[in-house]
Amino acid sequence: MAGALHSSCFMALLLWVVLLLVVSPGNAFYLPGSYMHTYSQGESISAKVNSLTSIETEMPFNYYSLPYCRPQGGIKKSAENLGELLMGDQIDNSPYRFRVNVNESLFLCTTKGLNENDAKLLKQRARDLYQVNMMLDNLPVMRFTEQNGVTVQWTGFPVGYSPAGSSEDYIINHLKFKVLVHEYEGNNVEIIGTGEEGSGVISEIDKKGMSGYQIVGFQVVPCSVKRNAEDFSKLNMYDSIDPVDCPVELKKAQVIRQQERITFTYDVEFVKSDIKWPSRWDAYLKMEAGSKVHWFSIMNSLMVILFLAGIVFVIFLRTVRRDLTRYEELDKESQAQMNEELSGWKLVVGDVFREPTCSKLLCIMVGDGVQILGMAIVTIVFATLGFMSPASRGMLLTGMIVLYLFLGIAAGYVSVRFWRTIKGTSEGWRSVSWLTACFFPGVMFTVLTVLNFVLWKSESTGALPISLFFTLLALWFCISVPLTLVGGFLGTRAEQIEFPVRTNQIPREIPARKCPSWLLVLGAGTLPFGTLFIELFFILSSIWLGRFYYVFGFLLIVLLLLVVVCAEVSVVLTYMNLCVEDWRWWWKAFFAPGSVALYVFLYSINYLVFDLRSLSGPVSAMLYVGYSFLMAFAIMLATGTIGFLTSFAFVHYLFSSVKID
């Protein structure tokens, strides 16, 4: 009774902590990974540019692959972490210069006459809806558009546009920037200044009060303006020009045409704002649909959990407990007589722990599932606590890779320990460890290599450089594989899990069933899918539509609910199989919750057809399907592992309660 009360109190406390993490306001904490920088009046700041991206092709390209103006000091690449490289980010400096609190209109450059290739490429990028991704003080540029009377915010601005009813394409060559600044007044405080990149930490005491300006917003209105190239070619970069409004008439816009000279200019306006520096990301992270849809998803999942919990309660307390109590109350002679009259799960006592087919593969998949599940839980917990800031691009993916590498020790331990349990010996543990270390990463590398060749052929920045490819292989074989072998060795030294009953030499015949068991396995996956499909929509939108996803509190709750649903589904299905005298429960316990991966993949295809209708071309579709397959495969291993471990514990407990001579 005390143990149950303690467990209930712990679960209640855990739920309250999670709820507090979810509902706490976004401006109540500091985002690690982003560093405050205070600028003085007139201080010069340069914007940076990331890869050009498109929701139509999903293939990023270098900003300077188009005939844009180059910086005076040449193109300089910014240091990038592993996650940024894998996501295809390529951050360079740009010629766009800003002087704090100085409103000005400036000339950048006038290009030479566009040759055939440049004109063709510009038109193609404009028609494929490519966006320019610019950043100032680590803030992405934001623009606003009106759609059906609703203001929609976007990050980045288009390369160009193709008006309906016109055969011409037009380039965005004039940008009207609005920089929101917050006036900061310090008072002899110690400031850690790290610069835009967050590197070179310098501690200094500001004796002048550290008054200055912090950049809290970066907005743009993109325009296409026809300029007289001859007049502007006489100007130098950063010469002042007269401000101009965005033209409405197409004849005043800059057309993309061969031999056309394009003039690039920009206006900048600084506006004081009450937004404080820790809250400057709120505009990017706010949810379009609000939090109601996430709470609806959680309540829907709770209803599923309560329904399944009721079934499990009936199985344990009414059916199993009642049968066990009656069985234990009989003497040995009566038990022997009762054994002849028994039906259901009690008849498979001598076969329930018989070695499954492909037992090595099962152990390998369970080990990999533990590794993926551990990586997901730890990553989401850290992200919920604010350690995966959107200001630190690529940090989330980098953290996932590092966690996956070091969790190889858990994968090796679990797979080898189950191998010993099934086989009764440690013989062959090295091959199990090796295959555990190579199974999921091998599938991933195979798919990524094929996709990488496609990206290489398209000259996309999304293609992994050959040096990075070998770096990933080195991380795999120098960290993950050795740790998995260490985990396997520890698994051989761990206490062996003993089966509570002996296995008969001759397998028991399984009665014929009216309904194939695989239908139940496939149907079981619909319940876990119902738990996560709403969050899945937001995650897919974040990946493929370039939207920010930062509601990790909700995601953590959904993950916890998913774990509970997978465990309950697997226990119920395992019990149903045992009741019809089917002792082959091992793989069914794995694939019952693991079949959710099939529904995730089908939903991804549905999202491609109905939500990503702009996605065009076989290359883009191939990339989408390849990445969706990897996501579904990882989900199958993780959810299948939850189901198998729960069912194994259930079956072990069930038959350890039966005394068999």
PLY file of the C-alpha trace (Angstrom):
ply
format ascii 1.0
element vertex 661
property float x
property float y
property float z
element edge 660
property int vertex1
property int vertex2
end_header
0.00 0.00 0.00
2.83 2.36 0.94
4.65 1.51 -2.29
1.55 2.26 -4.36
1.07 5.57 -2.53
4.72 6.49 -3.09
4.42 5.63 -6.79
1.25 7.71 -7.15
2.88 10.72 -5.47
5.91 10.42 -7.73
3.76 10.27 -10.89
1.72 13.27 -9.73
4.88 15.27 -9.05
6.30 14.31 -12.45
3.09 15.39 -14.19
3.14 18.77 -12.41
6.77 19.37 -13.41
5.99 18.59 -17.07
2.93 20.84 -17.03
4.94 23.70 -15.55
7.53 23.27 -18.30
4.83 23.46 -20.95
2.77 26.37 -19.72
5.62 28.58 -18.50
5.81 31.78 -20.58
8.46 31.90 -23.29
10.02 35.12 -21.95
10.54 33.72 -18.46
13.87 32.08 -19.19
17.08 32.76 -21.03
17.75 30.71 -24.13
21.15 29.03 -23.79
23.22 29.25 -26.92
22.29 32.86 -27.68
24.44 35.69 -26.39
23.49 39.29 -25.71
25.37 41.92 -27.67
24.96 45.62 -27.03
25.84 47.99 -29.87
26.81 51.63 -29.62
25.36 54.47 -31.69
26.56 54.26 -35.28
28.38 50.95 -34.81
28.61 48.96 -38.05
26.97 45.53 -38.29
26.99 43.20 -41.29
24.16 40.84 -42.14
24.90 37.22 -43.01
23.25 34.97 -45.56
22.43 31.27 -45.35
21.69 28.83 -48.17
18.81 29.54 -50.54
15.89 27.23 -49.72
12.62 26.26 -51.36
9.55 24.32 -50.23
9.15 23.19 -53.84
12.45 21.39 -54.32
13.79 20.96 -50.75
17.31 21.32 -52.20
19.36 24.20 -50.71
21.85 26.14 -52.84
24.64 28.57 -52.07
23.55 32.24 -51.93
26.40 33.27 -54.20
25.44 30.72 -56.86
23.26 33.59 -58.13
24.68 36.88 -59.50
24.32 38.83 -56.25
26.67 41.57 -55.02
29.83 40.33 -53.31
31.28 41.83 -50.07
34.21 44.20 -50.51
36.58 42.01 -48.50
35.56 38.81 -50.28
33.30 35.95 -49.23
34.04 34.54 -45.78
32.36 31.42 -44.47
31.22 31.22 -40.86
32.19 28.32 -38.62
29.48 25.66 -38.74
28.70 22.81 -36.38
27.91 19.23 -37.39
24.13 19.80 -37.31
24.34 22.83 -39.61
26.43 20.93 -42.15
24.00 18.00 -42.13
21.05 20.35 -42.65
22.73 21.96 -45.67
23.35 25.35 -44.01
26.13 27.42 -45.56
26.49 30.75 -43.78
28.50 33.48 -45.51
29.04 37.18 -44.96
27.09 39.62 -47.14
27.60 43.17 -48.42
24.54 44.42 -46.50
25.89 46.82 -43.86
23.92 48.51 -41.10
24.95 51.39 -38.82
23.08 51.31 -35.52
20.31 53.92 -35.31
21.26 55.44 -38.67
18.45 55.44 -41.24
19.82 55.46 -44.77
19.26 54.38 -48.37
22.32 52.83 -49.98
23.58 51.55 -53.30
25.25 48.14 -53.43
26.25 47.30 -56.99
25.18 47.01 -60.60
25.85 43.68 -62.25
27.21 43.11 -65.70
24.73 42.11 -68.36
23.25 38.73 -67.44
24.59 35.93 -69.58
22.38 33.09 -70.74
23.21 30.80 -67.82
22.69 33.48 -65.13
19.37 34.59 -66.61
18.15 31.01 -66.92
19.24 30.18 -63.35
17.59 33.29 -61.87
14.33 32.50 -63.64
14.43 28.89 -62.45
15.10 29.89 -58.83
12.28 32.46 -58.93
9.81 29.94 -60.37
10.86 27.32 -57.78
10.01 29.81 -55.00
13.53 29.98 -53.59
13.96 32.16 -50.50
16.95 34.23 -49.40
17.70 33.55 -45.72
19.42 36.55 -44.14
20.42 37.08 -40.49
21.36 40.10 -38.41
22.79 39.55 -34.93
21.72 35.90 -35.29
18.06 36.85 -35.95
16.52 35.59 -39.22
14.91 38.26 -41.35
11.11 38.22 -41.23
8.52 39.47 -43.71
4.74 39.75 -43.60
2.19 39.03 -46.31
-1.59 39.26 -46.52
-3.45 36.05 -47.41
-7.25 36.11 -47.43
-7.30 39.01 -45.02
-4.92 37.31 -42.60
-1.37 38.51 -41.94
1.12 35.65 -42.34
4.74 35.88 -41.23
7.60 34.24 -43.09
11.32 33.99 -42.57
13.40 35.06 -45.55
12.33 36.78 -48.77
11.92 35.47 -52.34
14.62 35.53 -54.99
12.01 36.78 -57.42
8.44 36.25 -58.54
6.43 35.31 -61.61
3.13 37.25 -61.72
0.02 35.45 -62.92
-0.79 36.25 -66.51
2.76 37.39 -67.29
5.42 35.52 -69.22
8.21 37.48 -67.53
10.02 36.82 -64.26
11.11 39.62 -61.92
13.99 39.75 -59.43
13.94 41.22 -55.93
16.67 43.87 -56.10
15.60 46.44 -53.50
15.13 45.62 -49.82
13.46 47.86 -47.25
14.76 46.74 -43.85
13.29 47.61 -40.48
15.55 46.87 -37.51
13.91 46.89 -34.08
16.28 47.98 -31.30
15.86 48.04 -27.55
17.72 50.77 -25.67
19.71 49.18 -22.88
21.08 51.07 -19.91
23.45 49.22 -17.64
25.01 50.43 -14.41
28.52 49.21 -13.76
27.64 45.59 -14.39
29.91 42.84 -15.61
29.09 41.95 -19.21
30.16 38.85 -21.09
30.60 39.96 -24.68
30.85 37.17 -27.20
30.13 38.82 -30.52
27.73 37.59 -33.16
29.17 34.09 -33.32
29.25 33.51 -29.59
33.02 32.94 -29.69
35.89 34.57 -27.82
34.38 35.17 -24.38
35.71 38.42 -22.92
34.81 39.57 -19.44
34.85 43.33 -18.97
33.39 45.83 -16.54
31.59 48.64 -18.28
32.49 51.80 -16.43
30.31 54.03 -18.60
27.07 52.37 -17.66
27.04 50.08 -20.73
24.30 52.03 -22.43
23.62 51.04 -25.98
21.20 49.23 -28.27
20.22 45.60 -28.60
18.75 44.21 -31.81
15.38 42.61 -31.03
13.75 42.41 -34.47
14.73 42.19 -38.13
12.05 42.71 -40.80
12.11 43.27 -44.55
9.82 44.39 -47.36
11.22 42.99 -50.65
10.75 45.02 -53.84
11.55 44.81 -57.50
12.59 48.22 -58.86
13.72 49.04 -62.38
16.85 51.24 -62.24
18.87 53.07 -64.85
22.00 50.92 -64.88
24.12 53.60 -66.61
23.46 56.19 -63.90
23.96 53.81 -60.98
27.12 52.21 -62.39
28.93 55.50 -61.61
28.27 55.07 -57.87
30.44 53.23 -55.35
29.20 50.65 -52.85
27.41 52.28 -49.88
26.88 55.60 -51.66
23.65 57.27 -50.54
20.66 57.28 -52.88
17.13 58.61 -52.75
14.65 56.32 -50.96
12.04 54.66 -53.15
8.67 53.00 -52.59
7.92 49.54 -53.88
6.32 49.91 -57.33
2.93 48.37 -57.97
3.11 48.46 -61.77
5.05 45.65 -63.43
6.59 48.00 -65.97
8.50 49.66 -63.11
9.82 46.31 -61.80
13.17 44.74 -62.71
12.68 41.96 -65.25
15.04 38.98 -65.50
16.31 38.91 -69.05
19.52 38.08 -70.88
21.95 41.05 -71.13
19.90 42.92 -68.52
21.97 44.80 -65.90
20.54 44.62 -62.39
21.08 47.26 -59.72
20.87 46.21 -56.06
19.95 48.78 -53.41
18.46 48.81 -49.91
16.88 51.06 -47.30
17.29 50.60 -43.57
15.16 52.08 -40.80
15.85 51.64 -37.09
12.82 51.64 -34.80
12.96 51.64 -30.99
11.05 48.80 -29.41
9.89 47.76 -25.92
10.75 44.13 -26.69
13.53 43.01 -24.37
16.45 40.97 -25.59
15.47 37.62 -23.92
12.04 37.85 -25.62
13.20 38.66 -29.13
12.63 35.07 -30.37
8.99 35.06 -29.24
7.80 36.39 -32.61
9.43 33.42 -34.38
8.38 30.73 -31.91
4.73 31.60 -31.35
2.37 28.86 -32.52
0.12 29.72 -35.44
-2.72 27.52 -34.23
-2.14 28.31 -30.54
-1.79 25.72 -27.84
-5.38 24.44 -28.00
-4.67 21.91 -30.74
-1.74 20.49 -28.73
-3.90 20.15 -25.62
-6.57 18.46 -27.74
-3.94 15.96 -28.89
-2.91 15.28 -25.30
-6.49 14.83 -24.08
-7.18 12.49 -26.99
-4.13 10.43 -26.01
-5.20 10.34 -22.37
-8.58 8.91 -23.37
-6.81 6.13 -25.32
-4.54 5.43 -22.36
-7.45 5.23 -19.91
-9.30 2.86 -22.23
-6.29 0.56 -22.58
-5.49 0.86 -18.87
-8.99 -0.42 -18.14
-8.36 -3.49 -20.31
-4.99 -4.14 -18.65
-6.61 -3.73 -15.23
-9.22 -6.35 -16.10
-6.55 -8.72 -17.43
-4.40 -8.46 -14.32
-6.86 -8.18 -11.45
-9.86 -10.13 -12.68
-8.63 -12.76 -15.09
-4.99 -13.52 -14.31
-5.18 -13.03 -10.56
-8.37 -15.06 -10.27
-6.93 -17.97 -12.25
-3.66 -17.92 -10.31
-5.44 -17.82 -6.96
-7.61 -20.81 -7.87
-4.57 -22.69 -9.19
-2.46 -22.10 -6.06
-5.26 -23.18 -3.70
-5.31 -26.72 -5.16
-3.08 -29.54 -3.99
-0.65 -31.25 -6.38
-3.08 -34.00 -7.39
-5.82 -31.53 -8.10
-3.36 -29.33 -10.06
-2.39 -32.27 -12.23
-6.06 -33.01 -12.88
-6.74 -29.34 -13.55
-3.82 -29.14 -15.99
-5.62 -31.63 -18.19
-8.71 -29.42 -18.21
-6.97 -26.07 -18.57
-7.42 -23.84 -21.57
-5.94 -20.58 -22.79
-2.60 -19.19 -21.71
-2.04 -21.88 -19.07
-1.65 -24.49 -21.83
1.43 -22.85 -23.34
3.53 -23.04 -20.16
6.01 -25.36 -21.83
6.34 -23.29 -25.00
5.97 -19.64 -24.00
9.74 -19.11 -23.66
10.69 -21.16 -26.71
13.35 -19.42 -28.82
11.73 -17.24 -31.51
12.69 -17.36 -35.16
15.51 -14.96 -36.10
16.30 -14.45 -32.42
19.57 -12.67 -33.20
17.79 -10.08 -35.35
15.25 -9.51 -32.58
18.01 -8.87 -30.03
19.75 -6.48 -32.46
16.57 -4.50 -33.15
15.73 -4.25 -29.45
19.25 -2.98 -28.72
19.04 -0.36 -31.47
15.56 0.60 -30.26
16.90 1.26 -26.75
19.61 3.48 -28.27
17.13 5.50 -30.37
14.57 5.77 -27.56
17.19 6.94 -25.08
18.47 9.53 -27.55
14.92 10.84 -28.17
13.98 11.10 -24.49
17.20 12.83 -23.37
17.16 15.23 -26.36
13.54 16.25 -25.81
14.07 16.69 -22.04
17.06 18.97 -22.67
15.14 20.87 -25.36
12.19 21.29 -22.97
14.54 22.75 -20.36
15.75 25.28 -22.94
19.19 23.86 -23.76
18.44 23.52 -27.50
17.96 27.15 -28.46
16.79 28.02 -32.00
19.46 30.71 -31.92
22.04 27.92 -32.00
21.34 26.50 -35.44
22.10 22.81 -35.79
22.51 22.30 -32.03
19.49 19.98 -31.81
20.80 17.65 -34.52
24.35 17.78 -33.15
23.09 16.87 -29.69
21.09 13.94 -31.06
24.13 12.54 -32.89
26.38 12.84 -29.82
23.78 11.17 -27.59
23.26 8.38 -30.11
26.99 7.69 -30.28
27.43 7.41 -26.52
24.24 5.41 -25.98
25.83 2.61 -28.00
26.90 1.15 -24.67
23.22 0.72 -23.68
22.40 -0.87 -27.05
25.19 -3.42 -26.73
24.27 -4.26 -23.14
20.57 -4.85 -23.84
21.05 -6.84 -27.06
23.69 -9.16 -25.58
21.80 -9.68 -22.35
18.69 -10.77 -24.23
20.87 -12.95 -26.45
22.20 -14.70 -23.33
18.67 -15.03 -21.96
17.34 -16.67 -25.12
20.36 -18.87 -25.85
21.39 -19.59 -22.27
25.03 -18.88 -23.16
27.27 -15.90 -24.01
28.67 -17.58 -27.10
28.35 -15.32 -30.15
28.01 -12.08 -28.18
30.66 -10.32 -30.26
28.74 -10.80 -33.51
25.55 -9.62 -31.79
27.34 -6.47 -30.57
28.88 -5.80 -34.00
25.55 -6.21 -35.78
23.81 -4.00 -33.19
26.38 -1.27 -33.84
25.96 -1.60 -37.62
22.28 -2.39 -38.21
20.47 0.96 -37.89
23.48 3.16 -38.80
24.11 0.88 -41.80
20.57 1.33 -43.09
20.81 5.09 -42.50
24.17 5.45 -44.24
22.95 3.43 -47.22
19.89 5.64 -47.72
21.84 8.87 -47.07
24.56 7.84 -49.54
21.99 7.34 -52.30
20.33 10.68 -51.49
23.73 12.36 -51.26
24.64 11.29 -54.78
21.38 12.85 -55.97
22.23 16.11 -54.17
25.81 16.07 -55.46
24.54 15.75 -59.00
22.23 18.75 -58.41
25.14 20.79 -56.90
23.06 21.44 -53.78
24.58 22.65 -50.49
22.48 19.90 -48.89
25.00 17.36 -50.20
27.46 16.25 -47.54
31.07 17.12 -48.36
33.24 14.03 -48.72
35.26 15.17 -45.67
32.12 15.27 -43.53
31.11 11.85 -44.84
34.38 10.37 -43.62
34.05 12.28 -40.34
30.69 10.62 -39.70
32.14 7.23 -40.55
35.02 7.89 -38.15
32.60 8.86 -35.36
30.62 5.71 -36.04
33.56 3.26 -36.01
35.71 5.06 -33.42
33.02 5.89 -30.82
29.73 4.09 -31.39
31.09 0.66 -32.36
33.65 0.39 -29.51
31.07 1.56 -26.95
28.56 -0.99 -28.26
31.19 -3.73 -27.85
31.89 -2.51 -24.31
28.15 -2.62 -23.60
28.00 -6.15 -25.02
30.87 -7.23 -22.77
29.05 -5.79 -19.74
25.96 -7.71 -20.88
27.91 -10.97 -20.67
28.91 -10.14 -17.09
25.40 -9.16 -15.98
23.18 -11.59 -14.11
21.35 -13.85 -16.54
17.57 -13.57 -16.69
16.25 -17.02 -15.81
13.02 -18.28 -17.34
10.50 -19.25 -14.63
9.34 -22.41 -16.48
11.05 -25.13 -18.51
10.55 -25.40 -22.26
9.25 -28.67 -23.70
11.36 -30.44 -26.30
8.47 -30.78 -28.77
6.66 -27.58 -29.75
2.95 -27.47 -29.03
0.68 -27.28 -32.07
-0.99 -23.89 -32.45
-4.76 -24.08 -33.11
-6.04 -22.63 -36.39
-7.51 -19.13 -36.17
-10.31 -17.58 -38.14
-8.58 -14.22 -38.30
-4.86 -13.96 -39.19
-2.80 -12.68 -36.27
-0.97 -10.15 -38.43
-4.23 -8.22 -38.87
-4.33 -7.65 -35.11
-0.68 -6.58 -35.17
-1.33 -4.03 -37.93
-4.48 -2.79 -36.26
-2.67 -2.30 -32.95
-0.49 0.40 -34.51
-3.47 2.73 -34.96
-3.65 3.44 -31.21
-0.07 4.77 -30.82
-0.53 6.66 -34.10
-3.58 8.39 -32.65
-1.36 9.64 -29.85
1.24 11.35 -32.01
-0.29 12.26 -35.37
-1.13 15.88 -34.43
2.41 16.60 -33.21
3.66 14.78 -36.31
1.95 17.41 -38.48
3.81 20.25 -36.71
7.12 18.39 -36.93
6.71 17.75 -40.67
5.78 21.41 -41.18
8.92 22.42 -39.30
11.12 20.17 -41.43
9.64 20.73 -44.89
8.04 24.20 -44.70
10.86 25.91 -42.83
8.79 26.74 -39.74
10.22 26.91 -36.25
9.25 24.10 -33.88
9.86 24.94 -30.24
6.97 23.41 -28.29
9.14 20.70 -26.78
7.09 20.69 -23.59
4.11 19.37 -25.52
6.36 16.97 -27.40
7.71 15.57 -24.12
4.19 14.92 -22.84
3.22 13.24 -26.14
6.37 11.09 -25.96
5.55 9.94 -22.42
1.97 9.16 -23.46
3.27 7.28 -26.51
5.48 5.10 -24.29
2.49 4.25 -22.08
0.21 3.47 -25.06
2.83 1.25 -26.73
3.34 -0.68 -23.48
-0.39 -1.20 -22.96
-1.07 -2.19 -26.57
1.71 -4.76 -26.50
0.57 -6.31 -23.19
-3.06 -6.59 -24.36
-2.11 -8.15 -27.71
0.36 -10.57 -26.07
-2.29 -11.72 -23.61
-4.81 -12.20 -26.44
-2.31 -14.37 -28.35
-1.53 -16.50 -25.31
-5.24 -16.98 -24.61
-5.71 -18.60 -28.04
-2.72 -20.88 -27.31
-0.37 -18.99 -29.65
3.02 -19.06 -27.91
4.81 -17.14 -30.69
4.48 -13.79 -28.96
8.03 -12.42 -29.28
7.87 -10.77 -32.68
4.19 -9.87 -32.30
4.97 -8.01 -29.09
7.60 -6.04 -31.03
5.56 -5.27 -34.15
2.23 -4.54 -32.41
3.33 -1.03 -31.31
6.07 -0.98 -33.97
3.46 -1.08 -36.73
2.79 2.60 -35.92
5.76 3.24 -38.23
3.66 2.09 -41.18
1.00 4.66 -40.37
3.63 7.35 -39.84
5.08 6.63 -43.29
1.63 6.60 -44.92
0.79 9.87 -43.17
4.04 11.35 -44.50
2.98 10.39 -48.04
-0.44 11.92 -47.37
1.32 15.10 -46.19
3.38 15.12 -49.39
0.31 14.81 -51.60
-2.09 17.18 -49.81
0.08 19.63 -47.82
3.25 19.80 -49.91
1.48 20.15 -53.23
4.11 22.66 -54.32
6.85 20.03 -54.07
7.90 19.35 -57.64
10.15 16.98 -59.52
11.21 13.36 -58.97
14.42 14.41 -57.17
12.48 16.35 -54.51
9.99 13.50 -54.06
12.87 11.02 -53.76
14.49 13.11 -51.01
11.19 13.40 -49.15
10.41 9.68 -49.33
13.97 8.74 -48.32
13.98 10.93 -45.22
10.43 9.84 -44.32
11.50 6.20 -44.52
14.39 6.80 -42.13
12.08 8.57 -39.68
9.51 5.75 -39.82
12.22 3.09 -39.45
13.61 4.77 -36.31
10.09 5.07 -34.86
9.48 1.36 -35.53
12.62 0.35 -33.62
11.86 2.64 -30.68
8.15 1.80 -30.28
8.75 -1.91 -30.96
11.36 -1.98 -28.22
8.93 -0.43 -25.73
6.34 -3.09 -26.58
8.76 -6.01 -26.46
10.34 -5.07 -23.12
6.91 -4.55 -21.53
5.53 -7.83 -22.88
8.63 -9.73 -21.79
8.23 -8.40 -18.24
4.49 -9.24 -18.34
5.00 -12.82 -19.57
7.86 -13.39 -17.14
5.72 -12.19 -14.22
2.69 -14.16 -15.38
4.41 -17.52 -15.65
6.67 -17.01 -12.63
3.45 -17.06 -10.59
2.60 -20.59 -11.80
4.23 -23.53 -10.00
5.17 -26.26 -12.45
7.01 -29.42 -11.47
0 1
1 2
2 3
3 4
4 5
5 6
6 7
7 8
8 9
9 10
10 11
11 12
12 13
13 14
14 15
15 16
16 17
17 18
18 19
19 20
20 21
21 22
22 23
23 24
24 25
25 26
26 27
27 28
28 29
29 30
30 31
31 32
32 33
33 34
34 35
35 36
36 37
37 38
38 39
39 40
40 41
41 42
42 43
43 44
44 45
45 46
46 47
47 48
48 49
49 50
50 51
51 52
52 53
53 54
54 55
55 56
56 57
57 58
58 59
59 60
60 61
61 62
62 63
63 64
64 65
65 66
66 67
67 68
68 69
69 70
70 71
71 72
72 73
73 74
74 75
75 76
76 77
77 78
78 79
79 80
80 81
81 82
82 83
83 84
84 85
85 86
86 87
87 88
88 89
89 90
90 91
91 92
92 93
93 94
94 95
95 96
96 97
97 98
98 99
99 100
100 101
101 102
102 103
103 104
104 105
105 106
106 107
107 108
108 109
109 110
110 111
111 112
112 113
113 114
114 115
115 116
116 117
117 118
118 119
119 120
120 121
121 122
122 123
123 124
124 125
125 126
126 127
127 128
128 129
129 130
130 131
131 132
132 133
133 134
134 135
135 136
136 137
137 138
138 139
139 140
140 141
141 142
142 143
143 144
144 145
145 146
146 147
147 148
148 149
149 150
150 151
151 152
152 153
153 154
154 155
155 156
156 157
157 158
158 159
159 160
160 161
161 162
162 163
163 164
164 165
165 166
166 167
167 168
168 169
169 170
170 171
171 172
172 173
173 174
174 175
175 176
176 177
177 178
178 179
179 180
180 181
181 182
182 183
183 184
184 185
185 186
186 187
187 188
188 189
189 190
190 191
191 192
192 193
193 194
194 195
195 196
196 197
197 198
198 199
199 200
200 201
201 202
202 203
203 204
204 205
205 206
206 207
207 208
208 209
209 210
210 211
211 212
212 213
213 214
214 215
215 216
216 217
217 218
218 219
219 220
220 221
221 222
222 223
223 224
224 225
225 226
226 227
227 228
228 229
229 230
230 231
231 232
232 233
233 234
234 235
235 236
236 237
237 238
238 239
239 240
240 241
241 242
242 243
243 244
244 245
245 246
246 247
247 248
248 249
249 250
250 251
251 252
252 253
253 254
254 255
255 256
256 257
257 258
258 259
259 260
260 261
261 262
262 263
263 264
264 265
265 266
266 267
267 268
268 269
269 270
270 271
271 272
272 273
273 274
274 275
275 276
276 277
277 278
278 279
279 280
280 281
281 282
282 283
283 284
284 285
285 286
286 287
287 288
288 289
289 290
290 291
291 292
292 293
293 294
294 295
295 296
296 297
297 298
298 299
299 300
300 301
301 302
302 303
303 304
304 305
305 306
306 307
307 308
308 309
309 310
310 311
311 312
312 313
313 314
314 315
315 316
316 317
317 318
318 319
319 320
320 321
321 322
322 323
323 324
324 325
325 326
326 327
327 328
328 329
329 330
330 331
331 332
332 333
333 334
334 335
335 336
336 337
337 338
338 339
339 340
340 341
341 342
342 343
343 344
344 345
345 346
346 347
347 348
348 349
349 350
350 351
351 352
352 353
353 354
354 355
355 356
356 357
357 358
358 359
359 360
360 361
361 362
362 363
363 364
364 365
365 366
366 367
367 368
368 369
369 370
370 371
371 372
372 373
373 374
374 375
375 376
376 377
377 378
378 379
379 380
380 381
381 382
382 383
383 384
384 385
385 386
386 387
387 388
388 389
389 390
390 391
391 392
392 393
393 394
394 395
395 396
396 397
397 398
398 399
399 400
400 401
401 402
402 403
403 404
404 405
405 406
406 407
407 408
408 409
409 410
410 411
411 412
412 413
413 414
414 415
415 416
416 417
417 418
418 419
419 420
420 421
421 422
422 423
423 424
424 425
425 426
426 427
427 428
428 429
429 430
430 431
431 432
432 433
433 434
434 435
435 436
436 437
437 438
438 439
439 440
440 441
441 442
442 443
443 444
444 445
445 446
446 447
447 448
448 449
449 450
450 451
451 452
452 453
453 454
454 455
455 456
456 457
457 458
458 459
459 460
460 461
461 462
462 463
463 464
464 465
465 466
466 467
467 468
468 469
469 470
470 471
471 472
472 473
473 474
474 475
475 476
476 477
477 478
478 479
479 480
480 481
481 482
482 483
483 484
484 485
485 486
486 487
487 488
488 489
489 490
490 491
491 492
492 493
493 494
494 495
495 496
496 497
497 498
498 499
499 500
500 501
501 502
502 503
503 504
504 505
505 506
506 507
507 508
508 509
509 510
510 511
511 512
512 513
513 514
514 515
515 516
516 517
517 518
518 519
519 520
520 521
521 522
522 523
523 524
524 525
525 526
526 527
527 528
528 529
529 530
530 531
531 532
532 533
533 534
534 535
535 536
536 537
537 538
538 539
539 540
540 541
541 542
542 543
543 544
544 545
545 546
546 547
547 548
548 549
549 550
550 551
551 552
552 553
553 554
554 555
555 556
556 557
557 558
558 559
559 560
560 561
561 562
562 563
563 564
564 565
565 566
566 567
567 568
568 569
569 570
570 571
571 572
572 573
573 574
574 575
575 576
576 577
577 578
578 579
579 580
580 581
581 582
582 583
583 584
584 585
585 586
586 587
587 588
588 589
589 590
590 591
591 592
592 593
593 594
594 595
595 596
596 597
597 598
598 599
599 600
600 601
601 602
602 603
603 604
604 605
605 606
606 607
607 608
608 609
609 610
610 611
611 612
612 613
613 614
614 615
615 616
616 617
617 618
618 619
619 620
620 621
621 622
622 623
623 624
624 625
625 626
626 627
627 628
628 629
629 630
630 631
631 632
632 633
633 634
634 635
635 636
636 637
637 638
638 639
639 640
640 641
641 642
642 643
643 644
644 645
645 646
646 647
647 648
648 649
649 650
650 651
651 652
652 653
653 654
654 655
655 656
656 657
657 658
658 659
659 660
